Structures are given as C-alpha cells and as structure tokens.
Amino acid sequence: MNFPKVYTPAMLADRWACSERHVRNMIASVELPAFRLAGKLLRIRGEDVENFECQDQISGEPPCFDENLPPSGTKEPAAHVRPLEPTIRKRRPPAPRLDRR
C-alpha cells in the first residue's frame, strides 16, 4: 500500500471515520504519538499510525471505538452524558448613536 509518511489530524479523522477532535484528544492523552511543525501544526508519523492500527487489529476494535458511547441509532444518552443547561447571557447596552449631537 502507498501510505503518506506524515498525517494531519484531519487526514486521520477521515481515514478512521471519526472526528478531528477525537484524534487531537488521542494525541493529548499520549495514546497516539505526534509532533509539531513550526511549533503549531500537529503531524503524526506514518509508522506511528500503522503501529496504532496494528494494536487495534489485535484487540479487534476499530481505532476510534469508545466503549463509553452508546451504539449508534440509540435514542437514550449514555449514563455519563449530562444534558446541557440553557445559558442566559446579559444584553449589551445599545451603542451610542453617532448621527445625533
């Protein structure tokens, strides 16, 4: 197979059919090794991706599997999900009119 030598979080999210945020969380939790280009851009080596995928094939789970999430298609939230509460924001005072003196 012809794999790129380096991946972005967006490329891995597309490859693993999960969100880019999930890939970034995996990097933050040191589950997936990564490095930064120019101090800002996250990149993941192709070898690290292959190693991670091989570990998941041994365990039999897809790379973006999370046992805490409910199966897709269920309408009940998982036990750890807390519903969002509405937030009330203060209104800003109106800006002064500039056409009156």
C-alpha positions as CSV (number, residue, x, y, z in Angstrom):
1,M,0.0,0.0,0.0
2,N,1.1,3.6,-0.6
3,F,0.7,5.5,2.7
4,P,1.8,9.1,3.2
5,K,4.8,9.5,5.5
6,V,3.0,12.1,7.7
7,Y,-0.6,12.6,8.6
8,T,-2.6,15.6,9.8
9,P,-5.4,15.1,12.4
10,A,-7.9,15.8,9.7
11,M,-6.4,13.1,7.4
12,L,-6.6,10.5,10.2
13,A,-10.1,11.5,11.2
14,D,-11.2,10.9,7.6
15,R,-9.3,7.6,7.4
16,W,-10.7,6.3,10.8
17,A,-14.2,7.8,10.2
18,C,-14.1,9.8,13.5
19,S,-13.8,13.5,14.4
20,E,-10.7,15.5,14.2
21,R,-11.2,16.5,17.8
22,H,-11.1,12.8,18.7
23,V,-7.7,12.4,17.0
24,R,-6.5,15.5,18.8
25,N,-7.7,14.1,22.2
26,M,-5.8,10.9,21.5
27,I,-2.7,12.9,20.9
28,A,-3.2,15.0,24.0
29,S,-3.7,11.8,26.1
30,V,-0.4,10.4,24.6
31,E,-2.4,7.5,23.2
32,L,-1.1,8.5,19.7
33,P,2.4,10.0,19.3
34,A,2.6,13.2,17.3
35,F,5.0,16.1,16.7
36,R,4.5,19.8,15.9
37,L,5.7,21.6,12.8
38,A,6.8,25.2,13.3
39,G,5.5,24.9,16.9
40,K,1.9,24.9,15.9
41,L,0.8,22.3,13.2
42,L,0.2,18.7,14.5
43,R,1.6,15.9,12.5
44,I,1.6,12.1,13.0
45,R,4.2,9.8,11.5
46,G,3.0,7.1,9.2
47,E,4.8,4.5,11.2
48,D,3.0,5.5,14.4
49,V,-0.3,5.3,12.6
50,E,0.5,1.8,11.3
51,N,1.6,0.7,14.8
52,F,-1.6,2.1,16.3
53,E,-3.8,0.4,13.8
54,C,-1.9,-2.9,14.3
55,Q,-2.6,-2.7,18.0
56,D,-6.3,-2.2,17.4
57,Q,-6.4,-5.1,14.9
58,I,-5.0,-7.4,17.6
59,S,-7.7,-6.2,20.1
60,G,-10.4,-6.4,17.4
61,E,-11.7,-2.9,17.9
62,P,-11.7,-0.1,15.3
63,P,-9.3,2.8,16.0
64,C,-12.0,5.3,17.1
65,F,-14.0,2.9,19.3
66,D,-15.1,4.3,22.6
67,E,-16.9,1.9,24.9
68,N,-18.5,4.7,26.9
69,L,-20.5,5.9,23.9
70,P,-23.9,4.4,23.2
71,P,-24.3,2.3,20.0
72,S,-25.3,4.5,17.0
73,G,-29.0,4.7,16.5
74,T,-30.0,4.6,20.2
75,K,-32.1,7.5,21.5
76,E,-31.1,7.2,25.1
77,P,-28.0,9.1,26.2
78,A,-25.2,7.2,27.9
79,A,-25.1,7.3,31.7
80,H,-22.1,9.6,31.7
81,V,-23.8,12.2,29.4
82,R,-25.2,15.2,31.2
83,P,-27.8,17.3,29.4
84,L,-26.8,20.9,28.7
85,E,-28.4,23.6,30.7
86,P,-29.6,26.7,28.9
87,T,-27.4,29.7,29.5
88,I,-28.7,33.2,29.9
89,R,-26.5,36.0,28.5
90,K,-26.7,39.6,29.6
91,R,-27.7,42.0,26.9
92,R,-25.2,44.6,25.9
93,P,-26.3,48.2,26.2
94,P,-27.0,49.7,22.8
95,A,-24.2,51.6,21.1
96,P,-24.5,55.4,21.2
97,R,-25.9,56.8,18.0
98,L,-23.4,58.8,16.0
99,D,-25.9,60.8,13.9
100,R,-27.2,62.8,16.8
101,R,-25.4,65.6,18.6
